[in-house]
Amino acid sequence: MSDWIPQLTEDGSFTFFSETFNEAFHSHLGAKQEAFIKFAQATDLATKAEQPSIRLLDVCYGLGYNTAAALEVIWTVNPNCQVTLYALELDITVPQAAISPSLIDTWSAPVQEILTAIAQQHHCTTVTLNATLLIGDARQTIQQLCQIPFQADAIFFDPFSPRRCPQLWTVEFFTLVAQCLAPTGKLATYSRSASVRSAMLEAGLQVGTIPLGVVHQPNDWSHGTVGSFHPPLHSLSQLEQEHLQTRAAIPYRDRNLSDSAATILQRQTQEQQQSQLESTSSWRRRWSIP
Ligand SMILES: C[S@@+](CC[C@H](N)C(=O)[O-])C[C@H]1O[C@@H](n2cnc3c(N)ncnc32)[C@H](O)[C@@H]1O
């Protein structure tokens, strides 16, 4: 088994820290809160759950918090809603470590059973759920879903941050993920980065912001991004639209879906150096962003 050590976040829920990516799995403001606000709420799950069935795609399943929050929301609204879920994750030791009693008891009993089955068997079938966890590099496993073809009403897009894990924020990966989004579906991510938004735009999605609620840092301007083929979305603010006109908006590229993080970062840096777009530091000065 792994040696994942739980770390407390400010809402009382726990997260893990990855030494490999040098980053926590969740915001220090609250792991569980992030799952509800930035993923379940941002993809309108409470409304979608009024339908008889719903399809979910959890990209970077990790501790399973986004899946768990989604199931809690859906079955609170409609206990009979039939859920089909696919989840993608590289490292099986993460979901396995997350089902220890002290971590999992934050969820309702039925959701605890589901997270346990997913971590142990990679599948869970109940009267109202059909869930499958695909272990491997999401750049490869997503291709299985495109072939089915699977189209989700909600996609939770939750890799480590773009600088730490650029391989999952490229135009090419978003293009495959967008193929797995239903025409009326929504993809939500915590990232508000301009390069991420332009990668989503190039993949054919429209983008909107996740407006700030009560819980945020003083310098925040958004909780993240929602992508969809159709409005309505919360429009980007003037600040965010101008961010998309700067060099920061040059997206990551990974034509064969196989490059290393270092290669992808280096390619973007080269493109930025040759760009005629406004520098991001001048945009920051204009908007007094430290
Ligand atoms: C920020 S954490 C996700 C947190 C998760 N959504 C949760 O609620 O606990 C990122 C996850 O991405 C996984 N990961 C990293 N690289 C990956 C890859 N290439 N393909 C699939 N998963 C990957 C990590 O193992 C980690 O579990």
The ligand as an SDF file (V2000), in Angstrom:
LIG
                    3D

 27 29  0  0  0  0  0  0  0  0999 V2000
   -5.4540   17.1600   -8.2320 C   0  0  0  0  0  0  0  0  0  0  0  0
   -5.4600   15.4240   -8.0610 S   0  0  0  0  0  0  0  0  0  0  0  0
   -7.1560   15.0020   -8.3060 C   0  0  0  0  0  0  0  0  0  0  0  0
   -8.0220   15.1490   -7.0840 C   0  0  0  0  0  0  0  0  0  0  0  0
   -9.2950   14.3660   -7.2130 C   0  0  0  0  0  0  0  0  0  0  0  0
  -10.1720   14.8560   -8.2300 N   0  0  0  0  0  0  0  0  0  0  0  0
   -9.9950   14.2750   -5.8850 C   0  0  0  0  0  0  0  0  0  0  0  0
  -11.1280   14.7500   -5.7450 O   0  0  0  0  0  0  0  0  0  0  0  0
   -9.4060   13.7280   -4.9590 O   0  0  0  0  0  0  0  0  0  0  0  0
   -4.7810   14.8800   -9.5980 C   0  0  0  0  0  0  0  0  0  0  0  0
   -4.8500   13.3840   -9.8290 C   0  0  0  0  0  0  0  0  0  0  0  0
   -4.3830   13.1420  -11.1650 O   0  0  0  0  0  0  0  0  0  0  0  0
   -3.6970   11.9210  -11.1860 C   0  0  0  0  0  0  0  0  0  0  0  0
   -2.8770   11.9160  -12.4000 N   0  0  0  0  0  0  0  0  0  0  0  0
   -1.6700   12.4940  -12.5920 C   0  0  0  0  0  0  0  0  0  0  0  0
   -1.2460   12.3050  -13.8590 N   0  0  0  0  0  0  0  0  0  0  0  0
   -2.2190   11.6060  -14.4880 C   0  0  0  0  0  0  0  0  0  0  0  0
   -2.3680   11.0930  -15.7960 C   0  0  0  0  0  0  0  0  0  0  0  0
   -1.4340   11.2940  -16.7390 N   0  0  0  0  0  0  0  0  0  0  0  0
   -3.4840   10.4090  -16.0980 N   0  0  0  0  0  0  0  0  0  0  0  0
   -4.4500   10.2090  -15.1550 C   0  0  0  0  0  0  0  0  0  0  0  0
   -4.3650   10.6820  -13.9000 N   0  0  0  0  0  0  0  0  0  0  0  0
   -3.2670   11.3690  -13.5630 C   0  0  0  0  0  0  0  0  0  0  0  0
   -2.9510   11.8930   -9.8770 C   0  0  0  0  0  0  0  0  0  0  0  0
   -2.5840   10.5810   -9.4980 O   0  0  0  0  0  0  0  0  0  0  0  0
   -3.9760   12.5330   -8.9310 C   0  0  0  0  0  0  0  0  0  0  0  0
   -4.7540   11.5470   -8.3260 O   0  0  0  0  0  0  0  0  0  0  0  0
  1  2  1  0
  2  3  1  0
  2 10  1  0
  3  4  1  0
  4  5  1  0
  5  6  1  0
  5  7  1  0
  7  8  2  0
  7  9  1  0
 10 11  1  0
 11 12  1  0
 11 26  1  0
 12 13  1  0
 13 14  1  0
 13 24  1  0
 14 15  1  0
 14 23  1  0
 15 16  2  0
 16 17  1  0
 17 18  1  0
 17 23  2  0
 18 19  1  0
 18 20  2  0
 20 21  1  0
 21 22  2  0
 22 23  1  0
 24 25  1  0
 24 26  1  0
 26 27  1  0
M  CHG  2   2   1   9  -1
M  END
$$$$
